[in-house]
Amino acid sequence: MISQNPTRHTRNALIALAALLSTGFAGSASAIDWGREAHREDSRTCESFGAVHGRDYTRCMIDQQRRRDDALLNASEQQRNNAEAARNNVETVRRMRCNREAERARQRGERPQWCR
């Protein structure tokens, strides 16, 4: 079915496009603000270490950026380690429970179930 009023659809499309673009610009602005705030925080950290300008300041800022870049990787690795430890704990508890049940079966004079 063909619309009787094509300008209405064009206007609605333009309004939707404007809304999408303004949302994109707002997201970019907040990312830029976050980057600036991160830079200021790193700068304050380096100044607190006594590196105000020169090579020491540059080296410190690079170290801070590396720390910030590696933070996500380190968090992922820590999460993986925690998950592995949790699996190990579950397995240990299962073995302890199985051994306890086997000991009770022996005390009753029954043949205990083999624990894997």
Secondary structure per residue as TSV (DSSP state, phi and psi in degrees):
chain	resnum	aa	ss	phi	psi
A	1	M	-	360.0	132.0
A	2	I	-	-91.9	134.8
A	3	S	-	-73.0	144.7
A	4	Q	S	-81.1	-21.0
A	5	N	-	-126.9	84.8
A	6	P	H	-68.4	-25.8
A	7	T	H	-68.0	-29.9
A	8	R	H	-64.4	-44.4
A	9	H	H	-67.2	-37.7
A	10	T	H	-64.5	-42.9
A	11	R	H	-63.7	-42.8
A	12	N	H	-64.3	-39.5
A	13	A	H	-64.6	-41.2
A	14	L	H	-65.2	-38.4
A	15	I	H	-64.6	-43.7
A	16	A	H	-64.1	-41.3
A	17	L	H	-63.3	-42.1
A	18	A	H	-62.7	-40.2
A	19	A	H	-64.0	-43.1
A	20	L	H	-63.8	-42.8
A	21	L	H	-65.3	-41.0
A	22	S	H	-66.9	-35.6
A	23	T	H	-65.1	-41.5
A	24	G	H	-62.7	-41.3
A	25	F	H	-66.9	-38.8
A	26	A	H	-64.5	-40.0
A	27	G	H	-64.4	-39.6
A	28	S	H	-66.3	-40.0
A	29	A	H	-63.2	-41.3
A	30	S	H	-68.6	-34.5
A	31	A	H	-66.0	-40.2
A	32	I	H	-64.5	-44.2
A	33	D	H	-60.9	-40.4
A	34	W	H	-63.3	-42.6
A	35	G	H	-62.2	-41.3
A	36	R	H	-65.5	-41.0
A	37	E	H	-65.5	-40.0
A	38	A	H	-62.2	-40.9
A	39	H	H	-63.5	-43.6
A	40	R	H	-63.3	-41.6
A	41	E	H	-63.2	-43.7
A	42	D	H	-63.3	-40.5
A	43	S	H	-62.6	-43.4
A	44	R	H	-63.2	-39.5
A	45	T	H	-61.5	-46.0
A	46	C	H	-65.4	-38.7
A	47	E	H	-65.0	-35.7
A	48	S	H	-69.0	-23.5
A	49	F	T	-81.3	-6.8
A	50	G	T	95.9	3.3
A	51	A	-	-94.0	102.9
A	52	V	-	-96.6	-46.8
A	53	H	S	-156.0	171.0
A	54	G	S	93.0	-160.5
A	55	R	H	-64.3	-38.4
A	56	D	H	-62.4	-42.3
A	57	Y	H	-64.0	-46.0
A	58	T	H	-61.6	-45.9
A	59	R	H	-61.3	-42.4
A	60	C	H	-63.8	-43.4
A	61	M	H	-64.1	-38.2
A	62	I	H	-65.1	-41.3
A	63	D	H	-63.0	-40.8
A	64	Q	H	-64.6	-41.4
A	65	Q	H	-65.3	-41.1
A	66	R	H	-62.7	-41.7
A	67	R	H	-61.3	-43.5
A	68	R	H	-65.9	-40.4
A	69	D	H	-68.2	-36.4
A	70	D	H	-82.8	-8.9
A	71	A	H	-60.4	-42.9
A	72	L	H	-66.5	-42.4
A	73	L	H	-62.6	-43.7
A	74	N	H	-63.9	-39.5
A	75	A	H	-65.5	-39.7
A	76	S	H	-64.6	-42.9
A	77	E	H	-64.1	-41.1
A	78	Q	H	-63.9	-40.4
A	79	Q	H	-63.9	-41.2
A	80	R	H	-63.1	-43.6
A	81	N	H	-62.2	-40.5
A	82	N	H	-64.3	-41.2
A	83	A	H	-64.8	-40.7
A	84	E	H	-65.2	-41.6
A	85	A	H	-63.6	-39.1
A	86	A	H	-64.4	-42.4
A	87	R	H	-61.8	-42.3
A	88	N	H	-62.9	-39.9
A	89	N	H	-64.8	-41.8
A	90	V	H	-62.6	-43.3
A	91	E	H	-63.8	-41.2
A	92	T	H	-63.3	-44.1
A	93	V	H	-63.7	-40.6
A	94	R	H	-61.8	-44.7
A	95	R	H	-63.9	-42.3
A	96	M	H	-61.4	-43.2
A	97	R	H	-64.9	-43.3
A	98	C	H	-63.2	-44.6
A	99	N	H	-63.1	-38.1
A	100	R	H	-64.9	-43.0
A	101	E	H	-65.9	-36.9
A	102	A	H	-65.2	-41.2
A	103	E	H	-63.5	-41.1
A	104	R	H	-64.6	-39.5
A	105	A	H	-63.6	-41.3
A	106	R	H	-61.7	-40.6
A	107	Q	H	-65.0	-32.0
A	108	R	T	-80.4	-5.9
A	109	G	T	86.2	13.4
A	110	E	-	-96.2	163.5
A	111	R	-	-82.1	122.4
A	112	P	-	-73.7	153.0
A	113	Q	-	-71.7	139.3
A	114	W	-	-75.2	130.4
A	115	C	-	-92.8	129.1
A	116	R	-	-90.7	360.0
